């Protein structure tokens, strides 16, 4: 199996992109991370992570249509690729297998 290089912040961004199902964009990802991961996030860091993920082939992007609510500007929307889904699955499996090795923690693990 090929080694996946995915940092913790990239993993969180990729998870949010996957959860937003093609409707992910920089500010939306930032807001989701602040709310769901309870951490302050810089928009520049989110954009940098999205660019890295796109360069790795884990996400793809396309421009939305311009909207009046955005002053005629378009959003760059991101969606997860098959490679991105495989990367998340590999990271999840590695983490799960490591957690299972800690005595007493296995019974506390639930992924529903």
N, CA, C and O of each residue as an XYZ file, in Angstrom:
448
protein
N       0.846     -1.171      0.000
C       0.000      0.000      0.000
C       0.897      1.242      0.000
O       1.863      1.323      0.758
N       0.563      2.199     -0.857
C       1.330      3.433     -0.953
C       1.084      4.297      0.281
O      -0.047      4.419      0.751
N       2.144      4.888      0.793
C       2.056      5.744      1.978
C       1.354      7.046      1.612
O       1.699      7.700      0.627
N       0.371      7.405      2.416
C      -0.367      8.647      2.239
C       0.244      9.694      3.171
O       0.362      9.463      4.375
N       0.627     10.828      2.623
C       1.156     11.915      3.434
C       0.046     12.941      3.638
O      -0.283     13.713      2.738
N      -0.518     12.931      4.831
C      -1.634     13.798      5.142
C      -1.444     14.323      6.556
O      -1.554     13.567      7.521
N      -1.160     15.610      6.684
C      -1.013     16.209      8.004
C      -2.345     16.296      8.725
O      -3.403     16.125      8.119
N      -2.286     16.564     10.022
C      -3.504     16.600     10.827
C      -4.465     17.683     10.337
O      -5.668     17.440     10.240
N      -3.951     18.871     10.028
C      -4.814     19.940      9.555
C      -5.385     19.602      8.180
O      -6.560     19.854      7.915
N      -4.558     19.033      7.310
C      -5.048     18.607      5.992
C      -6.141     17.562      6.144
O      -7.132     17.584      5.413
N      -5.967     16.655      7.082
C      -6.979     15.626      7.317
C      -8.305     16.264      7.729
O      -9.361     15.883      7.223
N      -8.254     17.230      8.642
C      -9.476     17.906      9.070
C     -10.138     18.634      7.909
O     -11.355     18.559      7.739
N      -9.342     19.338      7.111
C      -9.889     20.057      5.956
C     -10.516     19.070      4.983
O     -11.608     19.314      4.471
N      -9.838     17.961      4.724
C     -10.357     16.955      3.794
C     -11.655     16.343      4.322
O     -12.575     16.085      3.546
N     -11.737     16.111      5.614
C     -12.967     15.587      6.206
C     -14.128     16.563      6.013
O     -15.243     16.153      5.690
N     -13.863     17.850      6.212
C     -14.909     18.853      6.027
C     -15.329     18.911      4.567
O     -16.522     18.977      4.270
N     -14.364     18.887      3.648
C     -14.691     18.901      2.218
C     -15.583     17.714      1.880
O     -16.570     17.861      1.159
N     -15.240     16.545      2.397
C     -16.046     15.346      2.130
C     -17.458     15.512      2.695
O     -18.438     15.149      2.045
N     -17.557     16.058      3.903
C     -18.859     16.211      4.553
C     -19.743     17.232      3.825
O     -20.966     17.091      3.807
N     -19.136     18.240      3.235
C     -19.907     19.282      2.555
C     -20.328     18.892      1.140
O     -21.039     19.649      0.478
N     -19.908     17.748      0.679
C     -20.379     17.127     -0.563
C     -20.445     18.078     -1.762
O     -21.504     18.293     -2.350
N     -19.287     18.636     -2.103
C     -19.211     19.469     -3.293
C     -19.565     20.924     -3.086
O     -19.494     21.716     -4.026
N     -19.946     21.294     -1.871
C     -20.316     22.681     -1.556
C     -19.274     23.350     -0.665
O     -19.556     24.375     -0.046
N     -18.073     22.780     -0.595
C     -17.023     23.327      0.264
C     -16.293     24.455     -0.434
O     -15.932     24.344     -1.605
N     -16.079     25.537      0.287
C     -15.260     26.648     -0.195
C     -14.511     27.187      1.019
O     -14.848     26.847      2.153
N     -13.516     28.012      0.798
C     -12.608     28.432      1.860
C     -13.269     28.866      3.145
O     -12.991     28.303      4.204
N     -14.137     29.854      3.076
C     -14.769     30.386      4.283
C     -15.675     29.328      4.934
O     -15.721     29.220      6.159
N     -16.381     28.567      4.130
C     -17.241     27.512      4.679
C     -16.444     26.448      5.417
O     -16.864     25.973      6.472
N     -15.300     26.076      4.867
C     -14.427     25.100      5.530
C     -13.911     25.686      6.841
O     -13.909     25.009      7.869
N     -13.476     26.940      6.804
C     -12.971     27.607      8.003
C     -14.035     27.618      9.098
O     -13.752     27.273     10.245
N     -15.252     28.012      8.749
C     -16.338     28.080      9.731
C     -16.672     26.700     10.294
O     -16.927     26.561     11.490
N     -16.673     25.685      9.439
C     -16.962     24.324      9.911
C     -15.885     23.843     10.875
O     -16.192     23.208     11.883
N     -14.625     24.143     10.570
C     -13.537     23.733     11.466
C     -13.626     24.461     12.803
O     -13.404     23.864     13.857
N     -13.951     25.752     12.759
C     -14.073     26.498     14.009
C     -15.198     25.945     14.867
O     -15.064     25.852     16.087
N     -16.296     25.581     14.240
C     -17.451     25.069     14.978
C     -17.256     23.621     15.415
O     -17.466     23.291     16.583
N     -16.856     22.759     14.489
C     -16.826     21.328     14.775
C     -15.549     20.856     15.454
O     -15.581     19.908     16.238
N     -14.410     21.513     15.160
C     -13.152     21.113     15.786
C     -12.804     22.041     16.949
O     -11.810     21.835     17.646
N     -13.637     23.067     17.149
C     -13.453     24.014     18.243
C     -12.036     24.588     18.265
O     -11.362     24.597     19.295
N     -11.607     25.070     17.088
C     -10.288     25.683     17.004
C     -10.337     26.891     16.088
O     -11.058     26.918     15.091
N      -9.555     27.877     16.453
C      -9.461     29.080     15.648
C      -8.639     28.768     14.399
O      -7.551     28.199     14.486
N      -9.168     29.145     13.247
C      -8.531     28.797     11.986
C      -8.346     30.054     11.147
O      -9.254     30.878     11.041
N      -7.182     30.193     10.560
C      -6.871     31.305      9.680
C      -7.286     30.942      8.258
O      -6.973     29.848      7.789
N      -7.980     31.834      7.567
C      -8.456     31.540      6.214
C      -7.295     31.246      5.271
O      -7.432     30.429      4.359
N      -6.153     31.902      5.479
C      -4.986     31.633      4.631
C      -4.508     30.194      4.795
O      -4.086     29.564      3.826
N      -4.572     29.679      6.012
C      -4.170     28.290      6.264
C      -5.122     27.323      5.562
O      -4.697     26.299      5.027
N      -6.408     27.657      5.571
C      -7.396     26.810      4.887
C      -7.124     26.801      3.385
O      -7.107     25.738      2.764
N      -6.911     27.982      2.798
C      -6.624     28.047      1.364
C      -5.346     27.293      1.016
O      -5.297     26.604     -0.003
N      -4.318     27.412      1.839
C      -3.063     26.697      1.588
C      -3.285     25.185      1.654
O      -2.759     24.442      0.825
N      -4.061     24.733      2.634
C      -4.345     23.299      2.760
C      -5.151     22.804      1.563
O      -4.880     21.722      1.042
N      -6.130     23.579      1.125
C      -6.923     23.182     -0.045
C      -6.046     23.087     -1.294
O      -6.220     22.175     -2.102
N      -5.107     24.020     -1.457
C      -4.184     23.950     -2.606
C      -3.304     22.705     -2.530
O      -3.092     22.028     -3.536
N      -2.787     22.404     -1.327
C      -1.953     21.197     -1.167
C      -2.761     19.937     -1.466
O      -2.276     19.028     -2.140
N      -3.987     19.887     -0.964
C      -4.840     18.721     -1.194
C      -5.170     18.565     -2.674
O      -5.254     17.446     -3.181
N      -5.356     19.678     -3.359
C      -5.631     19.610     -4.794
C      -4.387     19.145     -5.549
O      -4.497     18.362     -6.492
N      -3.209     19.616     -5.149
C      -1.960     19.195     -5.783
C      -1.711     17.698     -5.576
O      -1.135     17.041     -6.443
N      -2.137     17.165     -4.446
C      -1.991     15.739     -4.153
C      -3.053     14.900     -4.852
O      -2.957     13.673     -4.869
N      -4.068     15.548     -5.429
C      -5.142     14.829     -6.107
C      -6.257     14.373     -5.181
O      -7.081     13.545     -5.571
N      -6.299     14.901     -3.958
C      -7.310     14.477     -2.986
C      -8.605     15.277     -3.090
O      -9.658     14.811     -2.655
N      -8.533     16.478     -3.662
C      -9.725     17.270     -3.922
C      -9.632     17.824     -5.332
O      -8.554     17.890     -5.922
N     -10.770     18.216     -5.856
C     -10.812     18.919     -7.140
C     -11.686     20.144     -6.926
O     -12.509     20.183     -6.012
N     -11.497     21.143     -7.780
C     -12.272     22.368     -7.594
C     -12.845     22.840     -8.917
O     -12.368     22.495     -9.998
N     -13.874     23.631     -8.784
C     -14.474     24.293     -9.942
C     -15.103     25.591     -9.438
O     -15.422     25.727     -8.257
N     -15.270     26.528    -10.350
C     -15.863     27.802     -9.991
C     -17.382     27.704    -10.044
O     -17.948     27.112    -10.963
N     -18.037     28.297     -9.037
C     -19.496     28.378     -9.033
C     -19.923     29.525     -9.937
O     -19.096     30.295    -10.425
N     -21.205     29.620    -10.145
C     -21.748     30.763    -10.877
C     -21.670     32.003     -9.982
O     -21.729     31.894     -8.758
N     -21.540     33.159    -10.589
C     -21.552     34.413     -9.837
C     -22.935     34.626     -9.232
O     -23.948     34.308     -9.854
N     -22.970     35.164     -8.019
C     -24.252     35.421     -7.365
C     -24.319     36.875     -6.919
O     -23.302     37.501     -6.622
N     -25.534     37.393     -6.881
C     -25.746     38.776     -6.445
C     -25.358     38.946     -4.981
O     -24.816     39.982     -4.595
N     -25.631     37.934     -4.170
C     -25.318     38.034     -2.743
C     -23.818     38.144     -2.493
O     -23.403     38.611     -1.432
N     -23.011     37.726     -3.441
C     -21.550     37.846     -3.320
C     -21.027     39.001     -4.178
O     -19.836     39.059     -4.483
N     -21.897     39.898     -4.558
C     -21.472     41.039     -5.350
C     -20.997     40.654     -6.740
O     -20.120     41.304     -7.308
N     -21.579     39.599     -7.281
C     -21.205     39.148     -8.619
C     -19.951     38.286     -8.657
O     -19.458     37.946     -9.733
N     -19.434     37.933     -7.483
C     -18.234     37.093     -7.436
C     -18.608     35.614     -7.383
O     -19.703     35.240     -6.963
N     -17.669     34.796     -7.819
C     -17.871     33.345     -7.797
C     -17.104     32.729     -6.631
O     -16.160     33.326     -6.113
N     -17.518     31.531     -6.225
C     -16.815     30.754     -5.202
C     -16.059     29.638     -5.895
O     -16.502     29.109     -6.915
N     -14.924     29.289     -5.337
C     -14.206     28.106     -5.794
C     -14.677     26.952     -4.902
O     -14.357     26.899     -3.714
N     -15.434     26.040     -5.490
C     -16.015     24.928     -4.737
C     -15.129     23.695     -4.844
O     -14.637     23.359     -5.922
N     -14.933     23.029     -3.716
C     -14.072     21.854     -3.651
C     -14.906     20.605     -3.363
O     -15.890     20.650     -2.625
N     -14.489     19.505     -3.956
C     -15.102     18.214     -3.669
C     -13.993     17.174     -3.548
O     -12.917     17.319     -4.128
N     -14.272     16.150     -2.802
C     -13.278     15.104     -2.579
C     -13.224     14.196     -3.801
O     -14.245     13.942     -4.441
N     -12.036     13.712     -4.120
C     -11.857     12.772     -5.219
C     -11.831     11.349     -4.666
O     -11.832     11.140     -3.452
N     -11.807     10.386     -5.568
C     -11.692      8.989     -5.133
C     -10.384      8.789     -4.370
O     -10.355      8.075     -3.368
N      -9.305      9.415     -4.838
C      -8.014      9.312     -4.145
C      -8.101      9.915     -2.745
O      -7.507      9.393     -1.802
N      -8.841     11.013     -2.615
C      -9.035     11.625     -1.308
C      -9.813     10.723     -0.364
O      -9.494     10.627      0.822
N     -10.823     10.070     -0.892
C     -11.599      9.125     -0.071
C     -10.735      7.962      0.385
O     -10.828      7.523      1.531
N      -9.897      7.466     -0.511
C      -8.988      6.376     -0.146
C      -7.980      6.825      0.904
O      -7.647      6.069      1.817
N      -7.494      8.060      0.771
C      -6.546      8.594      1.753
C      -7.193      8.672      3.127
O      -6.588      8.276      4.124
N      -8.420      9.180      3.187
C      -9.125      9.254      4.476
C      -9.346      7.869      5.070
O      -9.198      7.681      6.277
N      -9.696      6.911      4.241
C      -9.909      5.550      4.732
C      -8.617      4.972      5.291
O      -8.628      4.304      6.326
N      -7.506      5.225      4.612
C      -6.225      4.703      5.082
C      -5.834      5.345      6.418
O      -5.395      4.652      7.336
N      -5.993      6.649      6.522
C      -5.668      7.346      7.762
C      -6.554      6.847      8.900
O      -6.077      6.612     10.011
N      -7.857      6.687      8.615
C      -8.781      6.176      9.631
C      -8.354      4.796     10.113
O      -8.339      4.530     11.315
N      -8.005      3.917      9.175
C      -7.624      2.558      9.540
C      -6.353      2.533     10.386
O      -6.265      1.784     11.359
N      -5.384      3.342     10.020
C      -4.138      3.406     10.797
C      -4.430      3.878     12.209
O      -3.963      3.284     13.180
N      -5.211      4.956     12.320
C      -5.541      5.480     13.646
C      -6.342      4.461     14.465
O      -6.074      4.263     15.651
N      -7.314      3.824     13.834
C      -8.130      2.845     14.546
C      -7.281      1.681     15.047
O      -7.438      1.236     16.184
N      -6.388      1.194     14.201
C      -5.516      0.087     14.611
C      -4.594      0.485     15.756
O      -4.312     -0.329     16.635
N      -4.125      1.718     15.753
C      -3.296      2.182     16.864
C      -4.119      2.306     18.149
O      -3.654      1.918     19.221
N      -5.327      2.840     18.047
C      -6.193      2.951     19.218
C      -6.491      1.580     19.821
O      -6.542      1.437     21.042
N      -6.687      0.569     18.967
C      -7.009     -0.782     19.450
C      -5.873     -1.379     20.267
O      -6.097     -2.301     21.052
N      -4.668     -0.873     20.098
C      -3.523     -1.407     20.830
C      -3.409     -0.856     22.247
O      -2.599     -1.346     23.034
N      -4.192      0.136     22.576
C      -4.138      0.733     23.912
C      -5.124     -0.023     24.803
O      -6.328      0.000     24.552
N      -4.619     -0.692     25.839
C      -5.506     -1.454     26.721
C      -6.595     -0.569     27.326
O      -6.323      0.517     27.838
N      -7.825     -1.056     27.255
C      -8.944     -0.361     27.857
C      -9.622      0.662     26.963
O     -10.713      1.131     27.290
N      -9.012      1.018     25.854
C      -9.605      2.027     24.992
C     -10.514      1.426     23.933
O     -11.410      2.111     23.441
N     -10.313      0.187     23.576
C     -11.077     -0.426     22.499
C     -12.569     -0.390     22.782
O     -13.361     -0.125     21.878
N     -12.961     -0.650     24.010
C     -14.387     -0.675     24.338
C     -15.010      0.717     24.254
O     -16.229      0.843     24.137
N     -14.186      1.757     24.311
C     -14.696      3.132     24.233
C     -14.796      3.638     22.809
O     -15.319      4.728     22.581
N     -14.305      2.869     21.841
C     -14.316      3.314     20.458
C     -15.661      3.018     19.811
O     -16.154      1.891     19.843
N     -16.227      4.032     19.238
C     -17.448      3.818     18.469
C     -17.437      4.773     17.291
O     -17.196      5.970     17.446
N     -17.692      4.247     16.151
C     -17.772      5.032     14.921
C     -19.151      4.796     14.334
O     -19.367      3.836     13.593
N     -20.075      5.670     14.667
C     -21.429      5.477     14.166
C     -21.813      6.551     13.208
O     -22.927      6.544     12.686
